[in-house]
Every structure is written in C-alpha cells, then in structure tokens.
Amino acid sequence: MRGPAAPRRDQTVDGRRTRQRADAGGRGHGPGRHPRRIGTGLPHFRGGPGAEADGPGREPVPGESAHRGMPGGRPEHTGPASSRNRQISVSAQKIHKKYFPKKDVQLASLLSIKTGACPENCKYCPQSAHYKTGLKNEPLLSVNEVLKKAEKAKKSGASRFCMGAAWREVKDGPEFDKVIKMVKGIKKIGMESCVTLGMLNQDQADKLAKAGLKAYNHNIDTSPSFYKKIITTRKFQDRIETINRVRKAGITVCCGGIIGMGENVKDRAKMLQILSNFKPHPESVPINTLVPSKGTPLANRKKIDPIELVRMCATARIIMPKSRVRLSAGRKDLSNESQILCFMAGANSIFYGDKLLTTGNNDTSSDVNLLKSVGLPLTQLNS
C-alpha cells in the first residue's frame, strides 16, 4: 500500500516555473525516478571552476545539477536535440567571450621527431610496433633539422612548436640530451615549445622545465574503464602520475583525448570530468577524432558525426573556461562549416601544418584564409 504523497516543490527550468513531486530522497517526478536532465548531450557530472575535485570515478549524485560549480550557475538545458545543441553552444560562446575576449586562435605546429617502432599497443596508433601499418620507422631527427622546421613554422604564423617522439618513456642519455637542446633552441627562436615523449620521471621533468619547455602533452585518451580496451601496455594511472610530475616541475599541461574509438557517451563525459578535476585545469585540451589507420585494430571504425565534436568542444569550454581547446587529429575530415561551428563552441587552437605526426592535416594557407574569413585573429606571443 502506498504511503502519503510526497510534498511538491517549485522549480525553475530555463525561466519557466514548474512543480515537481519529490520523494524522501529528493528525487522528482514520482517515487524512485529522477527528473529528466538534458544539457550537453553528455551525462551530467561535476566539474569546472569552483567544483569539488571528487577525483576520477565519481558518479553524479541524484538530483545534482550538471552545472554545479560552473561560471554563472547556468540552468540545465531542455528540449529536442537540435535545440540542446544550440543552447550548449550559446552557453559556451558566452564563457569563451568572457575568458578570451580577443577571440584569438593559437596555431600550433606539430612535428614527429622520432617515428614508429613504439612498444606501446595503442589500438589507434599507426606508430605501434604491434601492428603492420606500413609506416616507415625513422630515428630521432638532428637538432639543426628540428630548429629549421621550427623557424619555418614561425614564419607561417605558428606561435607554438610541438615535438612528438614515439617512445613509451623517456630514457636518460644522448637522445634525451638532444631533446633538451631542441627545447632550448626553440625558446631562442621566440616560440613556445611543447613535447610529447611518453612517461617520464621527476628529474627528467625538471630538466625539461629548466631548458625552457612551455608545455608537455600527455593525453588521457578516454575514460579509465574504456582505456583498458584500447591500451594494455600501460595503465591509466601511469598517465595521471606523469601529468602530476609535469605539473610539479612547473611545466604547463596539454592533455585531452580521442573520440570515435568505440567509446560511449559516458566514457566521453568521464574523460572530461577527470580533466576538469585537475587543479589547475590543463592549459591546453586537444580534442582528437579518430583517424582510422590501416593495419591498426581500429582501422574499420566509422567516422563520427561532426556535431559530436562540436558538443565536446562546447562542453570542454564550459567546464574548463580558461583552457585552450585545440582541434587536433581528424580536422582534415571536417568541412569549413563544421570547423566554424567548433570555433563558435569554444575551440581556439588548431594544429597547423600539412602533417600531424603521421596523419594528414589541412593546408596551411586554407587554415589562415578560413580564420580570416570569420574574423578570428592569430595568437601573438608577447616579446
């Protein structure tokens, strides 16, 4: 037999007054049910400035607002999918305008300084030694060759020069010493430097910081649970520990992930939650879409709908308002219109140049013309 009806309470949703019934547990719309909560197209979680850092793995509390702790305390979005997409983009635009009033877009050039033969088994990566991808292995480039490419990138408008080496982890010795010289040389050129070298210890992080390294890229890729299905040669926690060492050394963090690997929307939300719970937030958040590579286990994955990338950019902007949200791998497959939607949703950095490590990228002149056509200036470094 049912007990007495639970009391009703007023609620405001998108400016409309409604009434909902709450049971003893604070849940609305009848006993044992939660009110319908729709916003970013992603599951709701806590994150963003002011939110408590609940740490990886925390699930949403029933009745808790998706926007708790976010700037401005915005209400939850309701309505059909197309309306929700517009609403989340508008919310992201407002935040983007507040924290990046110049609306500038940072161009970051990316160079593979050591290619292939990586001992990791990342299912998305053509550089893994575990798969036959036809990629030609190349040793570490010389310091002079790298600095010449950095000079060229600067002349083309790039303000950051990123270098990637297909290593599982950094090893002390001649090769690491060469990377240190590259970092010092790029600083003299007047560019920001960023490297992605795999895992590293605290002493190595400190040496990179002393050399003048601006940022270290180490993506978490996806949620901890889905990570196990993509990589088994290292643990998700290894990633977190490397990021902590980088931060301790005083180097800014470049950390994001990949969508389109077969993960579900909850995995994407969990990834963003973890990123938003870093204190401080990563200064750069690259959002990659999978580029299916021949010979890898994910070679036959279908490409995602661009609107999924737009939602990711918008959500990242809302919960990490001061971060550079970078359109990364997969941008070559986007139309100009899709890229513009991403910029409107809060993306304000792109990888610039005709190649991203081993995958193709947009033509540099096309990128500059696109940005000019929509009135987005390039980021200028302070002299």
Buried (B, 14 or more C-beta within 10 A) or exposed (E): EEEEEBEEEEEEBEEEEEEBBBBEEEBBEBBEEBBEBBBBBBBBBBBBBEBEEBEBEBEBEEEEBBBBBBBEEBBBBBEEEEEBBEBBBBBBBBBBEEBBEEEBBBBBBBBBBBBBBBBBBBBBBBBBBBBEBEBEEBEBBEBEEBBEBBBEBBEBBBBBBBBBBBBBBBEEEEBBEBBBBBBBBBBEEEBBBBBBBBBBBEEBBBBBBEBBBBBBBBBBBBBBBBBEBBBEEBEBEBBBBBBBBBBEBEBBBBBBBBBBBBBEBBBBBBBBBBBBBBEEBBBBBBBBBBBBBEEBBBBEBEEBEBBBBBBBBBBBBBBBBBBBBBBBBBBBBBEEEBBBBBBBBBBBBBBBBEEBBBEEBBEBEEBBEBBEEEEBEBBEEEE
